[in-house]
Structures are given as structure tokens and as C-alpha cells.
Amino acid sequence: MALEIAVKAAVGAPTILGDCPFSQRVLLTLEEKKIAYNTHLIDVSNKPQWFLEVSPEGKVPVVKFVGKWVSDYDVIVGILEEKYPEPSFVTPPQFSSVGSKIFGTFVSFVKSKDSNDGT
């Protein structure tokens, strides 16, 4: 049975996928894991009533798992990983901290006014 997913439609083009990275991440996960799904494109400037009933905050994406709609994309991807473990997209523990200092270092570099401060 195919999962139901509601994602953002493109602005001014309700039949085309929109620019929501959260929706795209979930869709990519579904595609890579070869999980059947039915897509509902949501015009976020004119949300249908049924969508507001399943996502009262009006957030996308939402996926229906066993009769219950889930709206947090991290939770959705976690459920997909648990129910469909292959291929696995879990970061191995030995690599979980790779890149953790990059953002802070980058911010220091951008804010730096001294070219000799080492950033």
C-alpha cells in the first residue's frame, strides 16, 4: 500500500513540486528507498481544508503512516529509516562529528575584520 504525502507546490504552479527542502528531503528518501507513495501538492497560500485538518499548523511535508499523519520531517525520515532500513541513510557513529566545527569556523571567518587573525 502506498504512503500518502503532502508537500509544497510551486508558487503560481500548483501542479509542480515547490522549493521546500524539507519536502524534497522526504521525497528523496522515499525515492531512494523505493517506497510507493501518492503525492498531494499543497498551495501554501491557499491550503485546502482537509490539509489543515491533518496539519493544523499548515506545515509541509506530512506523511500518513498507518492512519496517522506525521508532520515533522526529521520524525518522518526517522520512521522511514526504521520501517525501511535498506538502503540505510544513518550516519555511522565514527562520522557523526565530521563537520561539526565547520559552521562555527565559517561564521568566525565571515565576521572577521582582521586578515591576520587566523580564520
Backbone as a ProteinNet text record, in pm:
[ID]
protein_1_A
[PRIMARY]
MALEIAVKAAVGAPTILGDCPFSQRVLLTLEEKKIAYNTHLIDVSNKPQWFLEVSPEGKVPVVKFVGKWVSDYDVIVGILEEKYPEPSFVTPPQFSSVGSKIFGTFVSFVKSKDSNDGT
[TERTIARY]
84.2	0	88.7	55.9	134.6	110.1	217.1	205.2	144.5	82	28.9	123.2	161.6	248.5	195.3	193	154.3	279.3	308.4	427.8	390.7	482.6	459.2	459.2	358	352.2	429.1	473.8	544.4	448.9	502	422.2	376.8	247.5	192.6	183.6	224.6	220.4	180.2	52	5.7	24	68.2	89.7	237.9	323.1	467.9	519.7	615.7	676.5	742.1	720.5	776	917.7	964.1	1104	1127.3	1048.5	1063.5	1168.4	1283	1387.1	1343.1	1252.9	1205	1120.3	1032.4	952.3	1042.8	1140.3	1230.2	1313.8	1355	1432.7	1350.5	1224	1138.2	1111.7	1085	1060.8	1184.4	1301.4	1424.8	1444	1412.3	1423.4	1328	1204.2	1106.9	1156.6	1208.7	1258.4	1376.6	1474.2	1594.3	1565	1464.9	1428.1	1323.6	1284.4	1187.7	1056.3	1004.1	878.2	768.7	660.5	547.8	477.7	440.8	371.6	283.9	183.3	95.6	119.5	143.1	176.9	55.3	41.6	-59.2	17.8	9.9	77.9	-11.1	46.2	-29.3	12.3	-84.1	-63.4	-63.4	54.3	63	-3.4	-36.5	-109.5	-260.5	-302.7	-445.7	-461.2	-433.2	-431.6	-572.8	-589.6	-721.7	-759.6	-887.2	-937.4	-890.6	-892.8	-852	-707.8	-622.8	-483.1	-470.5	-544.7	-540.7	-592.6	-680	-728.4	-620.1	-532.8	-426.7	-297.3	-283.9	-166.3	-214.4	-266.8	-325.6	-233.8	-102.6	-9.6	15.1	-35.3	-20.5	118.4	195.7	333.6	341.1	432.5	463.7	608.4	645.2	563.8	488.3	386.5	318.9	302.3	322.7	309.9	215.2	130.7	34.6	93	115.8	164.3	54.9	4.8	-95	-207	-265.6	-380.8	-350	-223	-186.8	-91.9	-122.1	-38.6	74.2	195.1	313.7	369.3	399.9	437.1	581.3	658.6	797.3	886.8	958.3	1035.2	1143.6	1205.1	1304.4	1239.8	1120.6	1047	1006.3	960.4	920	1037.4	1152.7	1270.2	1312.7	1301.5	1333.5	1242.5	1113.4	1017.4	1048	1075.9	1109.4	1234.2	1332.9	1457.6	1431.2	1343	1310.5	1230.2	1128.8	1041.1	1104	1191.1	1255.3	1405.9	1475.8	1617	1714.8	1671.6	1763.1	1715.9	1803.7	1939.4	1938	2036.7	2044.4	2102.1	2040.2	2090	2137.2	2157.5	2204.6	2355.1	2397.5	2540	2608	2712.1	2784.3	2840.5	2839.3	2884.9	3024.4	3114.3	3250.6	3257.7	3150.8	3149.3	3050.5	2984	2877.4	2926.9	3052.8	3102.2	3175.5	3192.6	3260.9	3182.1	3249.6	3184.9	3121.6	3120.9	3053	3116	3243.1	3309.8	3315.5	3273	3284	3200.9	3075.6	2988.2	3043	3085.1	3140.2	3263	3348.6	3469.5	3433.5	3336.5	3292.7	3235.3	3154	3096	3207.5	3307.7	3420.8	3491.8	3509.9	3574.4	3493.8	3364.3	3278.7	3276.8	3274.5	3266.8	3402.2	3509.1	3643	3669.6	3729.7	3768.4	3921.1	3989.1	4134.6	4185.5	4252.9	4300.8	4413.5	4464.1	4572.6	4529.8	4398.7	4352.5	4347.1	4386.3	4392.9	4269	4162.1	4041.3	4050.5
-118.5	0	124.8	220.3	341.9	437.7	505	608.8	733.3	815.5	943.8	1052	1144.5	1254.6	1384.9	1487.6	1621.2	1708.3	1773.9	1857.1	1991	2084.8	2219.2	2220.9	2286.2	2309.6	2437.5	2449.7	2570.6	2689.9	2805.9	2928.2	2957.1	2971.6	3001.4	2882.5	2765.3	2643.9	2525.9	2513.5	2414.6	2267.6	2241.4	2102.4	2064.8	2155.8	2133.6	2138.4	2051	2047.7	2180.9	2228.2	2356.2	2346.7	2457.4	2470.9	2444	2357.8	2326.8	2216.7	2248.6	2146.8	2031.2	2057.7	1952.4	1851.4	1902.9	1815.3	1736.2	1804.2	1738	1629.7	1654.4	1552.7	1426.3	1442.8	1326.8	1254.8	1330.4	1268.7	1193.1	1250	1181.8	1052.9	1057.3	936.8	829.5	867.6	771.9	712	797.1	750.6	655.3	694.4	612.5	478.3	476.6	351.9	274.3	331.3	267.8	233.6	332.8	318.4	383.1	309.9	363.7	473.9	581.6	691.6	767.3	833.4	921.6	1063	1153.8	1291.5	1383.2	1469.8	1575.8	1707.6	1785.3	1914.3	2019.3	2089.9	2187.3	2329.4	2408.3	2550.8	2616.2	2653.3	2703.5	2839.5	2908.7	3035.2	3013.3	2891	2857.3	2710.6	2683.9	2546.5	2488.3	2367.5	2304.3	2265.4	2261.4	2231.5	2094.7	1993.6	1859.4	1861	1943.2	1952.2	2017.4	2123.7	2191.2	2100.8	2006.9	1911.9	1811.3	1774.9	1678	1747.4	1874.2	1952.4	2089.9	2097.3	2223.1	2344.7	2323.4	2435.5	2471.1	2387.5	2413.1	2387.7	2303.9	2276.7	2155.9	2164.5	2052.2	2013.4	1891.9	1780.8	1713	1638	1546.8	1413.6	1305.3	1170.8	1092.2	1013.6	930.8	791.1	756.3	624.3	554.6	442.9	360	447.1	530.6	611.1	738.9	767	887.3	973.3	1102.1	1196	1246.8	1245.9	1292.4	1412.3	1521.2	1644.6	1688.9	1632.5	1675.5	1595.6	1663.6	1591.3	1501.9	1543.2	1457.3	1330.3	1344.9	1229	1139.4	1200.2	1123.8	1040.8	1104.9	1033.9	924.8	952.1	851.2	729.9	753.8	644.1	564.5	635.5	566.6	480.5	532.7	458.2	334.4	348.6	235.4	128.1	170.5	75	16.5	94.1	53.4	75.4	-12.1	11.9	2.6	-51.1	-64.1	19.7	94.1	122.3	215.3	202.2	282.5	419.9	521.2	658.3	711.2	621.7	660.9	686.2	798	829.7	738.9	666.7	580.7	663.8	608.6	684.5	744.8	675	726.8	852.5	882.3	1001.8	1108.2	1084.3	1174.7	1314.2	1328.1	1460.9	1530.7	1462.7	1524.2	1647.2	1757.1	1880.8	1961.2	1909.8	1979.9	2114.9	2134.1	2260.5	2352.9	2304.7	2383.6	2510.8	2501	2618	2728	2692.2	2791.6	2859.1	2781.1	2835.4	2928.1	2888.3	2970.6	3103.9	3099.7	3222.5	3315.9	3259.3	3340.4	3406	3329.6	3381	3496.2	3478.1	3579.8	3706.9	3692.2	3808.8	3876.4	3811	3862.2	3989.2	4085.7	4210.9	4220.2	4120	4119.1	4002.1	4031.2	3924.5	3843.5	3883.9	3813.4	3737.7	3720.5	3655.7	3503.3	3446.1	3300.6	3233.7	3309.8	3245.5	3231.1
0	0	0	-82.8	-96.9	19.3	61.9	162.9	100	181.5	136.1	187.6	100.6	140.7	83	166.2	121.6	127.3	15.3	1.9	-59.9	-53.5	-105.8	-258.3	-313.8	-458.6	-489.8	-612.7	-656.2	-655.7	-621.3	-621	-763.7	-781.1	-912.9	-1006.8	-959.8	-1042.8	-953.4	-924.5	-826.5	-865.2	-987.2	-1028.6	-1033.6	-984.1	-985.2	-841.3	-810.5	-678.6	-646.6	-524.1	-481.3	-429	-372.7	-331.3	-182.6	-122.7	19.4	38.6	99.3	116.2	207.4	299.6	389.2	312.2	227.1	141.3	47.3	-10.7	-105.5	-37.5	86	158.1	178.9	220	241.7	109.4	3.4	-126.9	-176.6	-158.2	-198.5	-118.9	8.8	91.9	41.1	10.5	-42.7	-174.6	-261.3	-391.3	-375.1	-294.8	-278	-212.1	-124.4	-58.5	-140.3	-254	-344.9	-274.8	-201	-128.5	-213.7	-235.7	-312.6	-232.6	-301.9	-234.5	-333.1	-278.8	-354.9	-304.8	-397.8	-362.5	-373.1	-272.5	-273.5	-269.7	-376.8	-381.6	-314.8	-219.2	-140	-177.2	-218.3	-242.9	-104.7	-54.2	83	102.3	-6.1	7.7	5	-24	-28.4	12.3	138.9	187.7	192.2	138.4	143	286.8	313.2	447.9	496.5	410.1	454.4	504	437.8	477.4	614.9	638.9	768.9	880.3	846.8	946.7	985.4	891.5	922.2	965	931.5	970.6	1017	1140.9	1190.1	1181.1	1189.2	1176.3	1029.8	938.6	796.2	742.5	813.1	771.1	679.5	584	495.6	521.9	498.3	449.2	563.4	525.8	617.9	545.7	620.5	565.8	653.5	589.4	661.9	681.9	810.7	849.1	928.3	878.8	947.5	1005.8	921.5	961.4	1036.8	1066.6	1141.8	1058.8	1049.1	975.3	1065.3	1013.6	1085.9	1010.4	1086.1	1017	1033.8	1120.6	1138.8	1045.2	955.9	853.9	914	1024.8	1089.4	1143.4	1200.6	1251.1	1134.7	1026.2	907.1	855.2	837.5	786.6	884.7	1014.4	1115.1	1106.3	1087.4	1073	946.6	837.9	712.5	730.1	799.9	822.5	907.3	1005.2	1092.6	1020	944.4	875.6	749.3	686.4	560.9	575	646.2	678.7	561.1	448.6	334.6	216.7	153.5	197.2	318	403	524.4	494.7	553.4	542	676.1	772	903.8	896.4	953.7	957.1	1058.5	1016.6	1110.1	1226.1	1348.2	1465.7	1449.9	1383	1369.4	1283.2	1207.6	1124.2	1172.7	1284.6	1329.1	1364.6	1403.6	1440.1	1325.5	1212.6	1099	1054.8	1045.6	1002.2	1114	1237.4	1346.1	1378.6	1345.1	1374.4	1253.7	1139.8	1017.5	1024.2	1069.9	1069	1159.1	1280.5	1372.1	1316.3	1253.9	1192.7	1076.9	998.3	885.8	934.8	1040.2	1095.2	1143.1	1210.8	1256.7	1138	1032.7	912.4	852.2	839.9	778.5	862.4	994.4	1083.1	1104.5	1070.1	1095.3	1016.4	1085.4	1018.9	1009	1065.9	1067.4	984.2	873.9	786.2	847.9	961.3	1026.3	1153	1173.5	1296.3	1288.5	1175.4	1164	1110.7	1091	1037.5	887.9
[MASK]
+++++++++++++++++++++++++++++++++++++++++++++++++++++++++++++++++++++++++++++++++++++++++++++++++++++++++++++++++++++++

